Amino acid sequence: MSQRILIIGGGMAGTSLAWWLAESGAGRHTVLLEREGLLGQHATGQNAAILRSAVAPWATRVLAHETGRFLRQPPAGFTDAPLLNERGLVLAEGAEGDPLPAWLDDHLEWNMVEPIKTSRQRQLAPHFHPEGERCWWFPGAGEIEVARLLERFASGARRAGVRLETGREVRDWITSGGPDPRLTGVRLADGEELEADVVVIAAGAWAPSLAARLSIATPMRVTRRHLMVSAPARDVCPEWPVVWDDRAGLYARPESSGLLVSACDISEVQPEPLKADPDVRHLLAEKTLRLLPSCGDLGMAHFWPGLRTLTDDDAPWLGADAQVEGLFWLAGFGGHGMSACAAAGRMAAAMLCGDSPSEELQAALDPGRQTAVAVPL
Ligand SMILES: Cc1cc2nc3c(=O)[nH]c(=O)nc-3n(C[C@H](O)[C@H](O)[C@H](O)COP(=O)(O)OP(=O)(O)OC[C@H]3O[C@@H](n4cnc5c(N)ncnc54)[C@H](O)[C@@H]3O)c2cc1C
C-alpha cells in the first residue's frame, strides 16, 4: 500500500489510527498533524477516562467492547504497565417497569453484566445512593490509563515510521477543482502545502468547522461538560468502583486520594475560548450531596470543562466522506472516545488499507448514514 495519508488531529482518535496504520505497514506513508505543541491536549486530556460499553448506540458498544479486550490483553509494546484499572462499574438507571436498556442483550451475551439488588449495590459502593431504580454490575469496566495509552500509540507509530508533527495547524484544503473536486492535500497555518491521497479528519471539536470549509454541513454539536476532583479525603476508598446514575445524571470514581465527579451537564459551545461555567459547581455540589451523601462536603480541588462532539445518534463518524473524494472521517466520539478509540483506530486503518470490516458496522458508522436522534449520556 503506498497511498499518502494525512491525519488531522493528535487526540486519541488520530493517534490510535496512526498506530494501527503503522501496524498495517503504512507507517512510512502516514503523517499526523497536531496544531498544539503536544498530543492529547483537548478532549483526550480532559476526560474521566472511564471504560463503559453499556451505551445506547450499537456500533459504539461493539467498539467499546473490542477496546476493552485490547486494554486487557494489549499487544507487545503496551504490556509493561496496565492500561486499565478494572475497578468495575455500578450503573443505576430507569425505574421498575421501564423498557430494558438497549445494551442489555449483548452485554449478557458477552458475560459483561450482572443485575444486582440494593443490598449488593451497597456492598460494592456504600457511598452511592442512586435514583435509578435498577442496578447493574459491570466487573470488567473501569478506568483507562489515558496518558499511557496515548504515549504507547504515539511511540509505536513513530518507531514504525509515522511522522507525528506537533505545532502544525491545518488551515485549509487543497482540491483538484472542477465539478467533482477531489481532495489533494492541506494548507498549514504557515502557508506550507502538503499533498495527500487521503486526509483523515480526527480533529475532535474542530472537525465540523474544518469540514465547513469544504462546504460540508456536519450535523455535529460541540458541547461542554465539566469534571471536578475533590480534595483528598480519608472517607474515599481508593478501591471503590465507578458509579454512574443515568437517571439522575451523575458519575464518580476515586481519583488522586479524592473523588472525580461529573454532574453530566451538557451545553452547546464554540470550541474556543473554552471557559468553565461557575454555575455547574452548584449543580455538582447539589448532586454529590444527594447521590453520594457521605462525600457531600469534600470540597473541590480541581474543576475544569472539556469538549464533547456529539452526532445525532451518538455514534462516531468513521469512513469515507460521501461527497468529497479523498476525505475520511474519524470524529464525533461524543462521550465515548476513550472507550471506543482503540477499536475505531483499528477499523479505520483496515478500511484505509483496503480491508472490509463488518458491513453492518460500516453502515452504522458511515458518515452519510441516516440517523435516528438519540439522547447522549
Ligand atoms: C468532561 C468529559 C468527560 C469525558 N469522559 C469520558 C469517559 O469517561 N470515557 C470515554 O470514553 N470518553 C469520555 N469523554 C470523551 C472523550 O474525551 C472524547 O470522545 C475523545 O477524547 C475524543 O478524542 P478525539 O481524538 O476525537 O478528540 P481530541 O482529543 O479533541 O483531539 C482532536 C485533536 O485535533 C487537533 N486539531 C483540531 N484542529 C486541528 C487543525 N486544524 N490542525 C491540526 N490539529 C487540529 C486538536 O488540537 C486536538 O488535539 C469525555 C469527554 C469530556 C469532555
The ligand as an SDF file (V2000), in Angstrom:
LIG
                    3D

 53 58  0  0  0  0  0  0  0  0999 V2000
  -15.6720   16.0360   30.6060 C   0  0  0  0  0  0  0  0  0  0  0  0
  -15.5010   14.8680   29.6780 C   0  0  0  0  0  0  0  0  0  0  0  0
  -15.5220   13.5880   30.1750 C   0  0  0  0  0  0  0  0  0  0  0  0
  -15.3730   12.5000   29.3200 C   0  0  0  0  0  0  0  0  0  0  0  0
  -15.3100   11.2630   29.8640 N   0  0  0  0  0  0  0  0  0  0  0  0
  -15.1300   10.1910   29.0550 C   0  0  0  0  0  0  0  0  0  0  0  0
  -15.0550    8.8920   29.6130 C   0  0  0  0  0  0  0  0  0  0  0  0
  -15.0750    8.7250   30.8390 O   0  0  0  0  0  0  0  0  0  0  0  0
  -14.9350    7.8390   28.7720 N   0  0  0  0  0  0  0  0  0  0  0  0
  -14.8800    7.9970   27.4080 C   0  0  0  0  0  0  0  0  0  0  0  0
  -14.8420    7.0060   26.6960 O   0  0  0  0  0  0  0  0  0  0  0  0
  -14.8940    9.2280   26.8580 N   0  0  0  0  0  0  0  0  0  0  0  0
  -15.0280   10.3320   27.6410 C   0  0  0  0  0  0  0  0  0  0  0  0
  -15.0690   11.5780   27.1100 N   0  0  0  0  0  0  0  0  0  0  0  0
  -14.9980   11.7120   25.6450 C   0  0  0  0  0  0  0  0  0  0  0  0
  -13.5830   11.6700   25.0960 C   0  0  0  0  0  0  0  0  0  0  0  0
  -12.7450   12.5270   25.8270 O   0  0  0  0  0  0  0  0  0  0  0  0
  -13.6080   12.0850   23.6200 C   0  0  0  0  0  0  0  0  0  0  0  0
  -14.5810   11.3470   22.9160 O   0  0  0  0  0  0  0  0  0  0  0  0
  -12.2600   11.8350   22.9570 C   0  0  0  0  0  0  0  0  0  0  0  0
  -11.2380   12.4640   23.6810 O   0  0  0  0  0  0  0  0  0  0  0  0
  -12.2580   12.3370   21.5370 C   0  0  0  0  0  0  0  0  0  0  0  0
  -10.9350   12.1790   21.0380 O   0  0  0  0  0  0  0  0  0  0  0  0
  -10.5270   12.8700   19.6840 P   0  0  0  0  0  0  0  0  0  0  0  0
   -9.1680   12.4260   19.3680 O   0  0  0  0  0  0  0  0  0  0  0  0
  -11.6120   12.6660   18.6940 O   0  0  0  0  0  0  0  0  0  0  0  0
  -10.5680   14.4570   20.0180 O   0  0  0  0  0  0  0  0  0  0  0  0
   -9.4760   15.3860   20.7280 P   0  0  0  0  0  0  0  0  0  0  0  0
   -8.8620   14.7290   21.8720 O   0  0  0  0  0  0  0  0  0  0  0  0
  -10.1300   16.7010   20.9670 O   0  0  0  0  0  0  0  0  0  0  0  0
   -8.3590   15.5460   19.6290 O   0  0  0  0  0  0  0  0  0  0  0  0
   -8.5380   16.3410   18.4800 C   0  0  0  0  0  0  0  0  0  0  0  0
   -7.1910   16.9810   18.1800 C   0  0  0  0  0  0  0  0  0  0  0  0
   -7.2600   17.6430   16.9200 O   0  0  0  0  0  0  0  0  0  0  0  0
   -6.4350   18.7820   16.9860 C   0  0  0  0  0  0  0  0  0  0  0  0
   -6.8220   19.7190   15.9360 N   0  0  0  0  0  0  0  0  0  0  0  0
   -8.0000   20.3530   15.8180 C   0  0  0  0  0  0  0  0  0  0  0  0
   -7.9900   21.1370   14.7220 N   0  0  0  0  0  0  0  0  0  0  0  0
   -6.7860   20.9790   14.1320 C   0  0  0  0  0  0  0  0  0  0  0  0
   -6.1890   21.5360   12.9690 C   0  0  0  0  0  0  0  0  0  0  0  0
   -6.8430   22.4080   12.1980 N   0  0  0  0  0  0  0  0  0  0  0  0
   -4.9100   21.1730   12.6530 N   0  0  0  0  0  0  0  0  0  0  0  0
   -4.2340   20.2680   13.4350 C   0  0  0  0  0  0  0  0  0  0  0  0
   -4.7650   19.7250   14.5540 N   0  0  0  0  0  0  0  0  0  0  0  0
   -6.0260   20.0710   14.8980 C   0  0  0  0  0  0  0  0  0  0  0  0
   -6.7020   19.3280   18.3830 C   0  0  0  0  0  0  0  0  0  0  0  0
   -5.7000   20.2080   18.8220 O   0  0  0  0  0  0  0  0  0  0  0  0
   -6.8060   18.0470   19.1960 C   0  0  0  0  0  0  0  0  0  0  0  0
   -5.5810   17.6860   19.7910 O   0  0  0  0  0  0  0  0  0  0  0  0
  -15.2150   12.6920   27.9270 C   0  0  0  0  0  0  0  0  0  0  0  0
  -15.1630   13.9810   27.4180 C   0  0  0  0  0  0  0  0  0  0  0  0
  -15.2890   15.0650   28.2840 C   0  0  0  0  0  0  0  0  0  0  0  0
  -15.1730   16.4450   27.7360 C   0  0  0  0  0  0  0  0  0  0  0  0
  1  2  1  0
  2  3  1  0
  2 52  2  0
  3  4  2  0
  4  5  1  0
  4 50  1  0
  5  6  2  0
  6  7  1  0
  6 13  1  0
  7  8  2  0
  7  9  1  0
  9 10  1  0
 10 11  2  0
 10 12  1  0
 12 13  2  0
 13 14  1  0
 14 15  1  0
 14 50  1  0
 15 16  1  0
 16 17  1  0
 16 18  1  0
 18 19  1  0
 18 20  1  0
 20 21  1  0
 20 22  1  0
 22 23  1  0
 23 24  1  0
 24 25  2  0
 24 26  1  0
 24 27  1  0
 27 28  1  0
 28 29  2  0
 28 30  1  0
 28 31  1  0
 31 32  1  0
 32 33  1  0
 33 34  1  0
 33 48  1  0
 34 35  1  0
 35 36  1  0
 35 46  1  0
 36 37  1  0
 36 45  1  0
 37 38  2  0
 38 39  1  0
 39 40  1  0
 39 45  2  0
 40 41  1  0
 40 42  2  0
 42 43  1  0
 43 44  2  0
 44 45  1  0
 46 47  1  0
 46 48  1  0
 48 49  1  0
 50 51  2  0
 51 52  1  0
 52 53  1  0
M  END
$$$$
